[in-house]
Amino acid sequence: EPFGRIYRNLSHYHSGSSKKKSLYRVKYILRLSCARTLARKHKSTVRAFLKRLGSELLEEFFTEEEQVFSLTFPRVSSISR
């Protein structure tokens, strides 16, 4: 839950950015951190944990996308008075 929330908040914050590819690295780091946390909780290695559970779990967890709407406002100088 916390890892997905962090990613969704970052994704929402940077939704208007033209450099969204940098979010892939953040997503990778969050997924790895989540896998390490869960593996440590279950007293296992990351590789053994993902092999036993399957990496699809993390894929589903981090691919839940929220629909983001963008608003465009006209510039003040182009508004007729």
C-alpha positions in Angstrom: 0.0 0.0 0.0 2.6 2.7 0.9 4.8 2.0 -2.1 1.8 2.2 -4.5 0.6 5.4 -2.9 4.1 7.0 -3.2 4.2 6.0 -6.9 0.7 7.3 -7.6 1.4 10.6 -5.9 4.7 11.1 -7.8 3.0 10.1 -11.1 0.1 12.5 -10.4 2.6 15.3 -9.4 4.6 14.9 -12.6 1.6 14.2 -14.9 2.1 17.5 -16.7 5.9 17.0 -17.2 7.4 16.2 -20.6 10.1 14.1 -18.9 7.9 11.2 -17.7 10.6 8.6 -18.6 12.5 9.5 -15.4 9.5 8.1 -13.5 10.4 4.6 -14.8 13.5 4.7 -12.7 11.5 5.7 -9.6 9.1 3.0 -10.3 11.9 0.4 -10.6 13.4 1.6 -7.3 10.0 1.5 -5.5 9.3 -2.0 -6.9 12.7 -3.3 -5.8 12.3 -1.7 -2.3 8.9 -3.3 -2.0 10.3 -6.7 -3.0 13.1 -6.4 -0.5 10.8 -5.3 2.3 8.4 -8.3 1.7 11.3 -10.7 1.3 12.8 -9.6 4.5 9.4 -9.8 6.3 9.1 -13.4 5.1 12.8 -14.2 5.9 13.7 -14.9 2.3 15.9 -13.5 -0.4 14.4 -11.3 -3.1 15.0 -13.8 -5.8 13.5 -16.7 -3.8 10.5 -14.6 -2.8 9.7 -13.4 -6.3 10.2 -16.9 -7.7 7.8 -18.4 -5.1 5.2 -15.6 -5.4 5.7 -14.6 -9.0 6.6 -11.1 -10.2 3.1 -10.6 -11.5 2.0 -9.5 -8.0 4.3 -6.5 -8.1 3.3 -5.8 -11.7 -0.4 -5.6 -10.8 0.4 -3.6 -7.8 2.3 -0.9 -9.6 0.3 -0.8 -12.9 -3.0 0.5 -11.3 -3.2 3.8 -13.1 -5.4 6.6 -12.0 -7.1 8.7 -14.6 -5.6 12.2 -14.6 -7.3 15.2 -16.0 -5.4 18.3 -17.2 -6.9 21.8 -17.4 -5.7 24.4 -19.8 -6.2 28.0 -18.9 -5.8 30.9 -21.4 -3.1 33.4 -20.8 -4.1 36.6 -19.1 -2.9 38.8 -22.0 -5.1 36.9 -24.5 -8.3 37.4 -22.5 -10.5 40.2 -24.0 -11.8 42.7 -21.6 
